[in-house]
Amino acid sequence: MGELVSLQRHDAVGLIRIDRPKVNALNVQVVTELNQVCAEIEGDKSVRAAIVYGGERTFSAGADLKEMSEGSPSDVRGRVGELQRVCDRIEALPVVTIAAVNGYALGGGCEITLACDFRFASSGARLGQPEIVVGLIPGAGGTQRLPRLIGPARAKWMIYTGEFVDAARGIEWGLVDEVVEGDAIDGALEQARRYASGPTLSLAAAKHAINRATNVGMAEGLDFELDEFTKLFSTEDTRRGIESFLSDGPGKATYEGR
């Protein structure tokens, strides 16, 4: 378990907890430990869904600007490149991921949420890419994932102005998937447990195919989808799901992630 990032288990749900008071600023150590936690989830088949959580007050206010300002352009490229690669790794995790957002998710913090499959936010949450305020742009995926999620015009508005989006507008735009009264972790855990009890290999295949669709043409995406579909017929979960459907009807199967 890391000093600033931990993996806590709630049954089959892995809770990735960022804990660097006061605002969970993303320094080199946080990014390194996030990478280590991703490796742990990738190697642990008992973790069947995951939540990224910053605590009750703030998800993450973004990069540690003091640390960043002390480096050369080459240093900065390396550090932000590491965060970009961690976001890529979160996006590629073979389980369903939910960002549970309380308070602010800004800059790199917002980019981490964009790498998750879903974003659950408390009613008081605020998401934004305010890098422009200090003469920067998003560097860990914000210019790429945000327009794919909410459309180019809205993404440009967020990035060009640096303005924050509240939970109500976020759900209208598709930036937020569910608004939770109180702590966002409550709704996220409830939903994550549902995914964790489902056919996790099939969910992983669907996730990989959908993610692939945003980066390739239709023909290549369809080939990849067919490959993932076919592979599932060699898994116990798919056989169990089909047999249960044929004998007992839909919704009765139990899955073990094999």
TITI-153862 format. One record per residue (C-alpha): residue number from 1; residue in one letter; x, y, z. Coordinates in pm, 1 decimal. Layout:
N
<palo><n>NUM</n><res>A</res><c1>X</c1><c2>Y</c2><c3>Z</c3></palo>
...
***
This chain:
258
<palo><n>1</n><res>M</res><c1>0.0</c1><c2>0.0</c2><c3>0.0</c3></palo>
<palo><n>2</n><res>G</res><c1>136.5</c1><c2>339.5</c2><c3>-98.2</c3></palo>
<palo><n>3</n><res>E</res><c1>170.8</c1><c2>641.1</c2><c3>125.9</c3></palo>
<palo><n>4</n><res>L</res><c1>-54.7</c1><c2>866.5</c2><c3>-84.6</c3></palo>
<palo><n>5</n><res>V</res><c1>-255.3</c1><c2>619.4</c2><c3>-295.8</c3></palo>
<palo><n>6</n><res>S</res><c1>-403.7</c1><c2>298.0</c2><c3>-160.8</c3></palo>
<palo><n>7</n><res>L</res><c1>-611.4</c1><c2>10.7</c2><c3>-292.9</c3></palo>
<palo><n>8</n><res>Q</res><c1>-887.7</c1><c2>-73.2</c2><c3>-48.1</c3></palo>
<palo><n>9</n><res>R</res><c1>-1115.4</c1><c2>-370.1</c2><c3>-109.5</c3></palo>
<palo><n>10</n><res>H</res><c1>-1491.4</c1><c2>-367.0</c2><c3>-62.8</c3></palo>
<palo><n>11</n><res>D</res><c1>-1581.3</c1><c2>-725.6</c2><c3>-146.8</c3></palo>
<palo><n>12</n><res>A</res><c1>-1492.9</c1><c2>-754.9</c2><c3>-518.3</c3></palo>
<palo><n>13</n><res>V</res><c1>-1468.5</c1><c2>-377.5</c2><c3>-568.7</c3></palo>
<palo><n>14</n><res>G</res><c1>-1126.3</c1><c2>-215.6</c2><c3>-553.6</c3></palo>
<palo><n>15</n><res>L</res><c1>-1128.8</c1><c2>140.5</c2><c3>-417.6</c3></palo>
<palo><n>16</n><res>I</res><c1>-835.5</c1><c2>346.8</c2><c3>-544.9</c3></palo>
<palo><n>17</n><res>R</res><c1>-802.9</c1><c2>616.2</c2><c3>-278.3</c3></palo>
<palo><n>18</n><res>I</res><c1>-596.9</c1><c2>930.3</c2><c3>-345.8</c3></palo>
<palo><n>19</n><res>D</res><c1>-506.7</c1><c2>1086.4</c2><c3>-10.6</c3></palo>
<palo><n>20</n><res>R</res><c1>-268.8</c1><c2>1380.5</c2><c3>-27.4</c3></palo>
<palo><n>21</n><res>P</res><c1>-414.4</c1><c2>1662.8</c2><c3>185.2</c3></palo>
<palo><n>22</n><res>K</res><c1>-528.8</c1><c2>1927.9</c2><c3>138.7</c3></palo>
<palo><n>23</n><res>V</res><c1>-641.8</c1><c2>1904.1</c2><c3>-223.9</c3></palo>
<palo><n>24</n><res>N</res><c1>-491.8</c1><c2>1578.5</c2><c3>-355.0</c3></palo>
<palo><n>25</n><res>A</res><c1>-246.9</c1><c2>1764.2</c2><c3>-579.7</c3></palo>
<palo><n>26</n><res>L</res><c1>-85.8</c1><c2>1525.3</c2><c3>-826.7</c3></palo>
<palo><n>27</n><res>N</res><c1>286.9</c1><c2>1516.7</c2><c3>-768.0</c3></palo>
<palo><n>28</n><res>V</res><c1>539.4</c1><c2>1259.4</c2><c3>-888.8</c3></palo>
<palo><n>29</n><res>Q</res><c1>478.0</c1><c2>1032.1</c2><c3>-590.3</c3></palo>
<palo><n>30</n><res>V</res><c1>97.9</c1><c2>1028.4</c2><c3>-637.7</c3></palo>
<palo><n>31</n><res>V</res><c1>134.2</c1><c2>943.6</c2><c3>-1006.3</c3></palo>
<palo><n>32</n><res>T</res><c1>388.8</c1><c2>670.2</c2><c3>-930.5</c3></palo>
<palo><n>33</n><res>E</res><c1>161.3</c1><c2>514.2</c2><c3>-670.1</c3></palo>
<palo><n>34</n><res>L</res><c1>-140.7</c1><c2>535.4</c2><c3>-902.6</c3></palo>
<palo><n>35</n><res>N</res><c1>61.6</c1><c2>338.9</c2><c3>-1154.3</c3></palo>
<palo><n>36</n><res>Q</res><c1>146.7</c1><c2>77.6</c2><c3>-890.2</c3></palo>
<palo><n>37</n><res>V</res><c1>-219.1</c1><c2>40.1</c2><c3>-792.0</c3></palo>
<palo><n>38</n><res>C</res><c1>-316.7</c1><c2>-11.2</c2><c3>-1155.7</c3></palo>
<palo><n>39</n><res>A</res><c1>-59.1</c1><c2>-290.6</c2><c3>-1178.2</c3></palo>
<palo><n>40</n><res>E</res><c1>-204.8</c1><c2>-446.8</c2><c3>-864.5</c3></palo>
<palo><n>41</n><res>I</res><c1>-557.0</c1><c2>-446.6</c2><c3>-1010.2</c3></palo>
<palo><n>42</n><res>E</res><c1>-433.6</c1><c2>-590.0</c2><c3>-1340.2</c3></palo>
<palo><n>43</n><res>G</res><c1>-277.2</c1><c2>-880.5</c2><c3>-1152.8</c3></palo>
<palo><n>44</n><res>D</res><c1>-560.1</c1><c2>-951.3</c2><c3>-908.0</c3></palo>
<palo><n>45</n><res>K</res><c1>-859.2</c1><c2>-1134.4</c2><c3>-1053.9</c3></palo>
<palo><n>46</n><res>S</res><c1>-1049.8</c1><c2>-1089.8</c2><c3>-725.8</c3></palo>
<palo><n>47</n><res>V</res><c1>-1089.9</c1><c2>-718.0</c2><c3>-809.3</c3></palo>
<palo><n>48</n><res>R</res><c1>-1383.0</c1><c2>-717.3</c2><c3>-1050.5</c3></palo>
<palo><n>49</n><res>A</res><c1>-1472.3</c1><c2>-345.8</c2><c3>-1057.3</c3></palo>
<palo><n>50</n><res>A</res><c1>-1287.2</c1><c2>-34.9</c2><c3>-943.4</c3></palo>
<palo><n>51</n><res>I</res><c1>-1360.4</c1><c2>313.3</c2><c3>-810.8</c3></palo>
<palo><n>52</n><res>V</res><c1>-1122.6</c1><c2>609.8</c2><c3>-808.9</c3></palo>
<palo><n>53</n><res>Y</res><c1>-1192.9</c1><c2>831.4</c2><c3>-507.7</c3></palo>
<palo><n>54</n><res>G</res><c1>-1037.5</c1><c2>1141.2</c2><c3>-356.8</c3></palo>
<palo><n>55</n><res>G</res><c1>-1227.4</c1><c2>1147.3</c2><c3>-29.7</c3></palo>
<palo><n>56</n><res>E</res><c1>-1518.9</c1><c2>1347.4</c2><c3>104.8</c3></palo>
<palo><n>57</n><res>R</res><c1>-1385.5</c1><c2>1695.5</c2><c3>23.3</c3></palo>
<palo><n>58</n><res>T</res><c1>-1188.7</c1><c2>1702.1</c2><c3>-301.8</c3></palo>
<palo><n>59</n><res>F</res><c1>-1126.9</c1><c2>1452.4</c2><c3>-579.4</c3></palo>
<palo><n>60</n><res>S</res><c1>-810.8</c1><c2>1630.0</c2><c3>-698.9</c3></palo>
<palo><n>61</n><res>A</res><c1>-727.7</c1><c2>1992.9</c2><c3>-772.1</c3></palo>
<palo><n>62</n><res>G</res><c1>-481.0</c1><c2>1884.9</c2><c3>-1040.4</c3></palo>
<palo><n>63</n><res>A</res><c1>-105.8</c1><c2>1893.3</c2><c3>-1084.8</c3></palo>
<palo><n>64</n><res>D</res><c1>129.5</c1><c2>2014.8</c2><c3>-813.6</c3></palo>
<palo><n>65</n><res>L</res><c1>227.0</c1><c2>2340.9</c2><c3>-986.5</c3></palo>
<palo><n>66</n><res>K</res><c1>506.9</c1><c2>2414.9</c2><c3>-739.2</c3></palo>
<palo><n>67</n><res>E</res><c1>677.8</c1><c2>2086.9</c2><c3>-817.9</c3></palo>
<palo><n>68</n><res>M</res><c1>615.6</c1><c2>2135.9</c2><c3>-1188.5</c3></palo>
<palo><n>69</n><res>S</res><c1>759.6</c1><c2>2490.3</c2><c3>-1190.7</c3></palo>
<palo><n>70</n><res>E</res><c1>1088.4</c1><c2>2366.9</c2><c3>-1048.9</c3></palo>
<palo><n>71</n><res>G</res><c1>1170.0</c1><c2>2150.9</c2><c3>-1350.2</c3></palo>
<palo><n>72</n><res>S</res><c1>1300.0</c1><c2>2213.9</c2><c3>-1701.4</c3></palo>
<palo><n>73</n><res>P</res><c1>1067.3</c1><c2>2169.7</c2><c3>-2002.1</c3></palo>
<palo><n>74</n><res>S</res><c1>1217.0</c1><c2>1821.1</c2><c3>-2040.3</c3></palo>
<palo><n>75</n><res>D</res><c1>1140.7</c1><c2>1741.8</c2><c3>-1674.1</c3></palo>
<palo><n>76</n><res>V</res><c1>784.5</c1><c2>1867.7</c2><c3>-1716.1</c3></palo>
<palo><n>77</n><res>R</res><c1>734.7</c1><c2>1659.2</c2><c3>-2028.6</c3></palo>
<palo><n>78</n><res>G</res><c1>844.9</c1><c2>1349.5</c2><c3>-1841.0</c3></palo>
<palo><n>79</n><res>R</res><c1>623.0</c1><c2>1414.5</c2><c3>-1540.1</c3></palo>
<palo><n>80</n><res>V</res><c1>310.4</c1><c2>1501.2</c2><c3>-1737.9</c3></palo>
<palo><n>81</n><res>G</res><c1>384.4</c1><c2>1214.1</c2><c3>-1973.8</c3></palo>
<palo><n>82</n><res>E</res><c1>376.5</c1><c2>978.9</c2><c3>-1674.8</c3></palo>
<palo><n>83</n><res>L</res><c1>34.2</c1><c2>1112.2</c2><c3>-1573.9</c3></palo>
<palo><n>84</n><res>Q</res><c1>-85.3</c1><c2>1072.4</c2><c3>-1932.0</c3></palo>
<palo><n>85</n><res>R</res><c1>32.2</c1><c2>710.5</c2><c3>-1931.1</c3></palo>
<palo><n>86</n><res>V</res><c1>-137.9</c1><c2>646.7</c2><c3>-1595.5</c3></palo>
<palo><n>87</n><res>C</res><c1>-464.4</c1><c2>782.6</c2><c3>-1738.6</c3></palo>
<palo><n>88</n><res>D</res><c1>-418.6</c1><c2>551.3</c2><c3>-2036.4</c3></palo>
<palo><n>89</n><res>R</res><c1>-364.0</c1><c2>262.1</c2><c3>-1795.3</c3></palo>
<palo><n>90</n><res>I</res><c1>-676.8</c1><c2>347.8</c2><c3>-1595.4</c3></palo>
<palo><n>91</n><res>E</res><c1>-874.3</c1><c2>363.4</c2><c3>-1919.3</c3></palo>
<palo><n>92</n><res>A</res><c1>-743.4</c1><c2>20.0</c2><c3>-2020.5</c3></palo>
<palo><n>93</n><res>L</res><c1>-805.3</c1><c2>-156.6</c2><c3>-1687.0</c3></palo>
<palo><n>94</n><res>P</res><c1>-990.2</c1><c2>-484.8</c2><c3>-1752.6</c3></palo>
<palo><n>95</n><res>V</res><c1>-1270.1</c1><c2>-394.5</c2><c3>-1510.5</c3></palo>
<palo><n>96</n><res>V</res><c1>-1544.5</c1><c2>-133.7</c2><c3>-1507.8</c3></palo>
<palo><n>97</n><res>T</res><c1>-1418.5</c1><c2>187.3</c2><c3>-1346.1</c3></palo>
<palo><n>98</n><res>I</res><c1>-1612.8</c1><c2>469.3</c2><c3>-1180.0</c3></palo>
<palo><n>99</n><res>A</res><c1>-1474.9</c1><c2>804.5</c2><c3>-1063.3</c3></palo>
<palo><n>100</n><res>A</res><c1>-1649.5</c1><c2>911.5</c2><c3>-740.9</c3></palo>
<palo><n>101</n><res>V</res><c1>-1619.0</c1><c2>1291.2</c2><c3>-737.7</c3></palo>
<palo><n>102</n><res>N</res><c1>-1674.4</c1><c2>1511.8</c2><c3>-434.8</c3></palo>
<palo><n>103</n><res>G</res><c1>-1567.3</c1><c2>1875.2</c2><c3>-444.1</c3></palo>
<palo><n>104</n><res>Y</res><c1>-1325.8</c1><c2>1969.3</c2><c3>-721.2</c3></palo>
<palo><n>105</n><res>A</res><c1>-1188.0</c1><c2>1754.2</c2><c3>-1003.0</c3></palo>
<palo><n>106</n><res>L</res><c1>-965.6</c1><c2>1997.7</c2><c3>-1189.6</c3></palo>
<palo><n>107</n><res>G</res><c1>-686.7</c1><c2>1976.8</c2><c3>-1444.0</c3></palo>
<palo><n>108</n><res>G</res><c1>-513.3</c1><c2>1641.6</c2><c3>-1406.4</c3></palo>
<palo><n>109</n><res>G</res><c1>-781.9</c1><c2>1540.6</c2><c3>-1157.7</c3></palo>
<palo><n>110</n><res>C</res><c1>-1048.4</c1><c2>1592.9</c2><c3>-1421.7</c3></palo>
<palo><n>111</n><res>E</res><c1>-834.6</c1><c2>1402.7</c2><c3>-1672.0</c3></palo>
<palo><n>112</n><res>I</res><c1>-826.3</c1><c2>1103.1</c2><c3>-1436.6</c3></palo>
<palo><n>113</n><res>T</res><c1>-1207.2</c1><c2>1105.3</c2><c3>-1421.9</c3></palo>
<palo><n>114</n><res>L</res><c1>-1221.0</c1><c2>1116.7</c2><c3>-1802.8</c3></palo>
<palo><n>115</n><res>A</res><c1>-1014.1</c1><c2>797.5</c2><c3>-1814.3</c3></palo>
<palo><n>116</n><res>C</res><c1>-1278.7</c1><c2>614.5</c2><c3>-1607.8</c3></palo>
<palo><n>117</n><res>D</res><c1>-1582.6</c1><c2>449.4</c2><c3>-1765.1</c3></palo>
<palo><n>118</n><res>F</res><c1>-1825.1</c1><c2>656.9</c2><c3>-1556.1</c3></palo>
<palo><n>119</n><res>R</res><c1>-1828.7</c1><c2>966.2</c2><c3>-1335.7</c3></palo>
<palo><n>120</n><res>F</res><c1>-2052.4</c1><c2>979.4</c2><c3>-1027.4</c3></palo>
<palo><n>121</n><res>A</res><c1>-2055.7</c1><c2>1322.9</c2><c3>-864.9</c3></palo>
<palo><n>122</n><res>S</res><c1>-2194.1</c1><c2>1474.2</c2><c3>-547.7</c3></palo>
<palo><n>123</n><res>S</res><c1>-2437.4</c1><c2>1759.3</c2><c3>-604.1</c3></palo>
<palo><n>124</n><res>G</res><c1>-2167.5</c1><c2>2007.2</c2><c3>-502.0</c3></palo>
<palo><n>125</n><res>A</res><c1>-1896.6</c1><c2>1871.8</c2><c3>-731.2</c3></palo>
<palo><n>126</n><res>R</res><c1>-1716.5</c1><c2>2089.4</c2><c3>-985.2</c3></palo>
<palo><n>127</n><res>L</res><c1>-1516.5</c1><c2>1960.5</c2><c3>-1282.1</c3></palo>
<palo><n>128</n><res>G</res><c1>-1288.8</c1><c2>2168.0</c2><c3>-1499.6</c3></palo>
<palo><n>129</n><res>Q</res><c1>-975.2</c1><c2>2208.5</c2><c3>-1710.5</c3></palo>
<palo><n>130</n><res>P</res><c1>-846.0</c1><c2>2545.0</c2><c3>-1581.8</c3></palo>
<palo><n>131</n><res>E</res><c1>-490.6</c1><c2>2514.1</c2><c3>-1717.4</c3></palo>
<palo><n>132</n><res>I</res><c1>-545.1</c1><c2>2814.5</c2><c3>-1947.1</c3></palo>
<palo><n>133</n><res>V</res><c1>-553.1</c1><c2>3038.4</c2><c3>-1637.3</c3></palo>
<palo><n>134</n><res>V</res><c1>-179.9</c1><c2>2979.5</c2><c3>-1587.1</c3></palo>
<palo><n>135</n><res>G</res><c1>-97.7</c1><c2>2983.1</c2><c3>-1957.2</c3></palo>
<palo><n>136</n><res>L</res><c1>-111.7</c1><c2>2607.9</c2><c3>-2012.1</c3></palo>
<palo><n>137</n><res>I</res><c1>-340.7</c1><c2>2353.1</c2><c3>-2176.8</c3></palo>
<palo><n>138</n><res>P</res><c1>-444.7</c1><c2>2008.0</c2><c3>-2055.0</c3></palo>
<palo><n>139</n><res>G</res><c1>-154.4</c1><c2>1767.2</c2><c3>-2095.4</c3></palo>
<palo><n>140</n><res>A</res><c1>-280.8</c1><c2>1429.0</c2><c3>-1973.1</c3></palo>
<palo><n>141</n><res>G</res><c1>-563.3</c1><c2>1363.7</c2><c3>-2217.1</c3></palo>
<palo><n>142</n><res>G</res><c1>-803.1</c1><c2>1653.9</c2><c3>-2164.7</c3></palo>
<palo><n>143</n><res>T</res><c1>-781.8</c1><c2>1784.1</c2><c3>-2522.0</c3></palo>
<palo><n>144</n><res>Q</res><c1>-847.4</c1><c2>1432.7</c2><c3>-2652.4</c3></palo>
<palo><n>145</n><res>R</res><c1>-1093.1</c1><c2>1261.3</c2><c3>-2417.5</c3></palo>
<palo><n>146</n><res>L</res><c1>-1306.5</c1><c2>1563.3</c2><c3>-2330.1</c3></palo>
<palo><n>147</n><res>P</res><c1>-1423.8</c1><c2>1642.2</c2><c3>-2688.8</c3></palo>
<palo><n>148</n><res>R</res><c1>-1495.2</c1><c2>1274.0</c2><c3>-2747.1</c3></palo>
<palo><n>149</n><res>L</res><c1>-1713.1</c1><c2>1271.2</c2><c3>-2435.4</c3></palo>
<palo><n>150</n><res>I</res><c1>-1904.4</c1><c2>1600.7</c2><c3>-2453.9</c3></palo>
<palo><n>151</n><res>G</res><c1>-1840.2</c1><c2>1724.5</c2><c3>-2808.2</c3></palo>
<palo><n>152</n><res>P</res><c1>-1580.8</c1><c2>1966.5</c2><c3>-2947.1</c3></palo>
<palo><n>153</n><res>A</res><c1>-1768.8</c1><c2>2291.8</c2><c3>-2882.3</c3></palo>
<palo><n>154</n><res>R</res><c1>-1833.7</c1><c2>2226.7</c2><c3>-2513.7</c3></palo>
<palo><n>155</n><res>A</res><c1>-1481.8</c1><c2>2093.4</c2><c3>-2466.1</c3></palo>
<palo><n>156</n><res>K</res><c1>-1338.9</c1><c2>2406.5</c2><c3>-2628.0</c3></palo>
<palo><n>157</n><res>W</res><c1>-1548.5</c1><c2>2625.2</c2><c3>-2398.4</c3></palo>
<palo><n>158</n><res>M</res><c1>-1420.1</c1><c2>2441.9</c2><c3>-2089.9</c3></palo>
<palo><n>159</n><res>I</res><c1>-1057.7</c1><c2>2450.2</c2><c3>-2205.0</c3></palo>
<palo><n>160</n><res>Y</res><c1>-1056.1</c1><c2>2801.5</c2><c3>-2354.5</c3></palo>
<palo><n>161</n><res>T</res><c1>-1227.4</c1><c2>2966.3</c2><c3>-2055.3</c3></palo>
<palo><n>162</n><res>G</res><c1>-1105.3</c1><c2>2745.4</c2><c3>-1771.2</c3></palo>
<palo><n>163</n><res>E</res><c1>-1455.5</c1><c2>2765.4</c2><c3>-1623.8</c3></palo>
<palo><n>164</n><res>F</res><c1>-1581.5</c1><c2>2487.2</c2><c3>-1396.7</c3></palo>
<palo><n>165</n><res>V</res><c1>-1886.8</c1><c2>2273.4</c2><c3>-1473.6</c3></palo>
<palo><n>166</n><res>D</res><c1>-2116.6</c1><c2>2187.7</c2><c3>-1184.1</c3></palo>
<palo><n>167</n><res>A</res><c1>-2281.7</c1><c2>1849.0</c2><c3>-1141.2</c3></palo>
<palo><n>168</n><res>A</res><c1>-2617.5</c1><c2>1960.0</c2><c3>-1282.8</c3></palo>
<palo><n>169</n><res>R</res><c1>-2465.9</c1><c2>2093.9</c2><c3>-1604.1</c3></palo>
<palo><n>170</n><res>G</res><c1>-2226.5</c1><c2>1799.8</c2><c3>-1612.6</c3></palo>
<palo><n>171</n><res>I</res><c1>-2507.8</c1><c2>1547.7</c2><c3>-1628.1</c3></palo>
<palo><n>172</n><res>E</res><c1>-2680.8</c1><c2>1752.7</c2><c3>-1897.7</c3></palo>
<palo><n>173</n><res>W</res><c1>-2362.7</c1><c2>1753.0</c2><c3>-2106.7</c3></palo>
<palo><n>174</n><res>G</res><c1>-2268.4</c1><c2>1389.1</c2><c3>-2045.0</c3></palo>
<palo><n>175</n><res>L</res><c1>-1962.4</c1><c2>1481.8</c2><c3>-1839.9</c3></palo>
<palo><n>176</n><res>V</res><c1>-2129.4</c1><c2>1332.0</c2><c3>-1529.6</c3></palo>
<palo><n>177</n><res>D</res><c1>-2327.6</c1><c2>1007.9</c2><c3>-1536.8</c3></palo>
<palo><n>178</n><res>E</res><c1>-2502.4</c1><c2>1026.9</c2><c3>-1200.4</c3></palo>
<palo><n>179</n><res>V</res><c1>-2547.3</c1><c2>1293.0</c2><c3>-933.3</c3></palo>
<palo><n>180</n><res>V</res><c1>-2542.1</c1><c2>1157.7</c2><c3>-578.1</c3></palo>
<palo><n>181</n><res>E</res><c1>-2681.7</c1><c2>1342.3</c2><c3>-278.2</c3></palo>
<palo><n>182</n><res>G</res><c1>-2416.2</c1><c2>1328.1</c2><c3>-8.6</c3></palo>
<palo><n>183</n><res>D</res><c1>-2090.6</c1><c2>1143.4</c2><c3>-68.6</c3></palo>
<palo><n>184</n><res>A</res><c1>-2046.6</c1><c2>1027.1</c2><c3>-429.0</c3></palo>
<palo><n>185</n><res>I</res><c1>-1880.9</c1><c2>708.5</c2><c3>-305.2</c3></palo>
<palo><n>186</n><res>D</res><c1>-2216.2</c1><c2>571.1</c2><c3>-188.8</c3></palo>
<palo><n>187</n><res>G</res><c1>-2371.6</c1><c2>565.0</c2><c3>-534.6</c3></palo>
<palo><n>188</n><res>A</res><c1>-2047.0</c1><c2>455.1</c2><c3>-694.8</c3></palo>
<palo><n>189</n><res>L</res><c1>-2007.9</c1><c2>156.9</c2><c3>-461.3</c3></palo>
<palo><n>190</n><res>E</res><c1>-2366.0</c1><c2>45.9</c2><c3>-517.9</c3></palo>
<palo><n>191</n><res>Q</res><c1>-2320.8</c1><c2>49.8</c2><c3>-895.8</c3></palo>
<palo><n>192</n><res>A</res><c1>-1969.5</c1><c2>-98.8</c2><c3>-887.3</c3></palo>
<palo><n>193</n><res>R</res><c1>-2094.1</c1><c2>-396.0</c2><c3>-685.5</c3></palo>
<palo><n>194</n><res>R</res><c1>-2348.3</c1><c2>-466.2</c2><c3>-959.7</c3></palo>
<palo><n>195</n><res>Y</res><c1>-2074.2</c1><c2>-474.2</c2><c3>-1222.5</c3></palo>
<palo><n>196</n><res>A</res><c1>-1849.6</c1><c2>-683.1</c2><c3>-996.6</c3></palo>
<palo><n>197</n><res>S</res><c1>-2120.1</c1><c2>-950.0</c2><c3>-968.3</c3></palo>
<palo><n>198</n><res>G</res><c1>-2173.0</c1><c2>-960.0</c2><c3>-1344.6</c3></palo>
<palo><n>199</n><res>P</res><c1>-1990.1</c1><c2>-1137.2</c2><c3>-1628.8</c3></palo>
<palo><n>200</n><res>T</res><c1>-1666.9</c1><c2>-943.9</c2><c3>-1582.7</c3></palo>
<palo><n>201</n><res>L</res><c1>-1484.0</c1><c2>-1104.0</c2><c3>-1875.3</c3></palo>
<palo><n>202</n><res>S</res><c1>-1768.1</c1><c2>-1002.8</c2><c3>-2105.6</c3></palo>
<palo><n>203</n><res>L</res><c1>-1770.7</c1><c2>-652.6</c2><c3>-1958.9</c3></palo>
<palo><n>204</n><res>A</res><c1>-1395.3</c1><c2>-628.9</c2><c3>-2018.7</c3></palo>
<palo><n>205</n><res>A</res><c1>-1438.4</c1><c2>-740.6</c2><c3>-2379.1</c3></palo>
<palo><n>206</n><res>A</res><c1>-1712.8</c1><c2>-483.0</c2><c3>-2434.6</c3></palo>
<palo><n>207</n><res>K</res><c1>-1497.1</c1><c2>-212.3</c2><c3>-2277.3</c3></palo>
<palo><n>208</n><res>H</res><c1>-1197.0</c1><c2>-294.7</c2><c3>-2494.9</c3></palo>
<palo><n>209</n><res>A</res><c1>-1408.2</c1><c2>-295.9</c2><c3>-2811.7</c3></palo>
<palo><n>210</n><res>I</res><c1>-1580.3</c1><c2>34.4</c2><c3>-2728.7</c3></palo>
<palo><n>211</n><res>N</res><c1>-1250.2</c1><c2>201.9</c2><c3>-2638.6</c3></palo>
<palo><n>212</n><res>R</res><c1>-1100.4</c1><c2>73.4</c2><c3>-2962.2</c3></palo>
<palo><n>213</n><res>A</res><c1>-1389.3</c1><c2>225.3</c2><c3>-3158.1</c3></palo>
<palo><n>214</n><res>T</res><c1>-1282.3</c1><c2>578.2</c2><c3>-3064.9</c3></palo>
<palo><n>215</n><res>N</res><c1>-936.1</c1><c2>528.7</c2><c3>-3214.5</c3></palo>
<palo><n>216</n><res>V</res><c1>-985.0</c1><c2>330.5</c2><c3>-3536.5</c3></palo>
<palo><n>217</n><res>G</res><c1>-1210.6</c1><c2>320.7</c2><c3>-3839.7</c3></palo>
<palo><n>218</n><res>M</res><c1>-1538.1</c1><c2>128.8</c2><c3>-3853.6</c3></palo>
<palo><n>219</n><res>A</res><c1>-1401.6</c1><c2>-174.6</c2><c3>-4041.2</c3></palo>
<palo><n>220</n><res>E</res><c1>-1110.6</c1><c2>-230.2</c2><c3>-3801.4</c3></palo>
<palo><n>221</n><res>G</res><c1>-1341.7</c1><c2>-171.7</c2><c3>-3503.5</c3></palo>
<palo><n>222</n><res>L</res><c1>-1587.8</c1><c2>-431.2</c2><c3>-3630.1</c3></palo>
<palo><n>223</n><res>D</res><c1>-1310.1</c1><c2>-688.1</c2><c3>-3674.9</c3></palo>
<palo><n>224</n><res>F</res><c1>-1189.0</c1><c2>-622.4</c2><c3>-3320.7</c3></palo>
<palo><n>225</n><res>E</res><c1>-1544.4</c1><c2>-652.8</c2><c3>-3184.8</c3></palo>
<palo><n>226</n><res>L</res><c1>-1588.9</c1><c2>-989.3</c2><c3>-3358.1</c3></palo>
<palo><n>227</n><res>D</res><c1>-1257.7</c1><c2>-1112.3</c2><c3>-3214.2</c3></palo>
<palo><n>228</n><res>E</res><c1>-1361.2</c1><c2>-1016.1</c2><c3>-2860.5</c3></palo>
<palo><n>229</n><res>F</res><c1>-1707.8</c1><c2>-1170.2</c2><c3>-2907.9</c3></palo>
<palo><n>230</n><res>T</res><c1>-1561.3</c1><c2>-1498.7</c2><c3>-3030.4</c3></palo>
<palo><n>231</n><res>K</res><c1>-1306.4</c1><c2>-1526.9</c2><c3>-2748.1</c3></palo>
<palo><n>232</n><res>L</res><c1>-1584.8</c1><c2>-1518.8</c2><c3>-2489.1</c3></palo>
<palo><n>233</n><res>F</res><c1>-1709.3</c1><c2>-1859.8</c2><c3>-2604.8</c3></palo>
<palo><n>234</n><res>S</res><c1>-1401.5</c1><c2>-2015.6</c2><c3>-2445.2</c3></palo>
<palo><n>235</n><res>T</res><c1>-1488.4</c1><c2>-1874.9</c2><c3>-2100.0</c3></palo>
<palo><n>236</n><res>E</res><c1>-1680.3</c1><c2>-2046.2</c2><c3>-1823.4</c3></palo>
<palo><n>237</n><res>D</res><c1>-1891.3</c1><c2>-1736.6</c2><c3>-1757.3</c3></palo>
<palo><n>238</n><res>T</res><c1>-2030.2</c1><c2>-1724.2</c2><c3>-2110.6</c3></palo>
<palo><n>239</n><res>R</res><c1>-2111.5</c1><c2>-2095.5</c2><c3>-2105.7</c3></palo>
<palo><n>240</n><res>R</res><c1>-2274.9</c1><c2>-2053.8</c2><c3>-1766.2</c3></palo>
<palo><n>241</n><res>G</res><c1>-2474.0</c1><c2>-1749.4</c2><c3>-1883.6</c3></palo>
<palo><n>242</n><res>I</res><c1>-2608.3</c1><c2>-1925.1</c2><c3>-2193.1</c3></palo>
<palo><n>243</n><res>E</res><c1>-2695.8</c1><c2>-2245.4</c2><c3>-2006.5</c3></palo>
<palo><n>244</n><res>S</res><c1>-2872.8</c1><c2>-2047.5</c2><c3>-1734.0</c3></palo>
<palo><n>245</n><res>F</res><c1>-3069.8</c1><c2>-1847.1</c2><c3>-1989.8</c3></palo>
<palo><n>246</n><res>L</res><c1>-3180.2</c1><c2>-2160.2</c2><c3>-2175.2</c3></palo>
<palo><n>247</n><res>S</res><c1>-3283.8</c1><c2>-2344.1</c2><c3>-1858.3</c3></palo>
<palo><n>248</n><res>D</res><c1>-3408.3</c1><c2>-2068.5</c2><c3>-1626.9</c3></palo>
<palo><n>249</n><res>G</res><c1>-3456.6</c1><c2>-1754.6</c2><c3>-1836.9</c3></palo>
<palo><n>250</n><res>P</res><c1>-3267.4</c1><c2>-1423.4</c2><c3>-1824.0</c3></palo>
<palo><n>251</n><res>G</res><c1>-3103.4</c1><c2>-1269.1</c2><c3>-1519.5</c3></palo>
<palo><n>252</n><res>K</res><c1>-3050.2</c1><c2>-1588.1</c2><c3>-1315.3</c3></palo>
<palo><n>253</n><res>A</res><c1>-2682.9</c1><c2>-1667.5</c2><c3>-1383.8</c3></palo>
<palo><n>254</n><res>T</res><c1>-2404.0</c1><c2>-1606.3</c2><c3>-1136.1</c3></palo>
<palo><n>255</n><res>Y</res><c1>-2058.5</c1><c2>-1522.7</c2><c3>-1263.6</c3></palo>
<palo><n>256</n><res>E</res><c1>-1707.5</c1><c2>-1585.9</c2><c3>-1132.8</c3></palo>
<palo><n>257</n><res>G</res><c1>-1487.5</c1><c2>-1397.0</c2><c3>-1377.2</c3></palo>
<palo><n>258</n><res>R</res><c1>-1348.5</c1><c2>-1710.3</c2><c3>-1547.4</c3></palo>
***
